[in-house]
């Protein structure tokens, strides 16, 4: 028999302006989600982003020296990126697109 795991959920209550609620409802509707699901996903995603941005990276002095050496090395051009940067924008007159 499989033991069931008790799932704990904690309510969060916030006050929002009518305009904020209307914007959230519009976005949730476009995603096909409820307001609560949309807000929960957005809050969790924002928290994950913040935590990843503030993550501490530890390395040995030798590893750091190697890391800095790689960062300081001259870069080699990527041919596809060079071609893309030299290409005219589609809205510019006389633009030719390569395919």
Phi, psi and omega in degrees: 000137181272127179283136179277143180262129180286127181259123179258135176234144182239123179287146174235129181243130178224154177259132180230152176287163179300322180295319179296316180296319180297318180294316179298316180298319178299313181295319179297318179297317178298328179274352182071032183239161173283163178302314182298315179298317181298313181294318179299312180298318180296319181293316180294318179298318179295321179294317178299316178301315180297316180294322179291326179292336184251022182282134180274131178250124180250140176206161180288162176302323179292317178297321179293320179298318179294320178300314180294325178296316179296317180295327183276347183294148177298147181270150176257134180295144176262115186308317180296324180288322178297314180299318180296318181293330181274346182288142176290149176289148182302332183273354179280143181297140177075019181289135173241133182257135177265141177231000000 
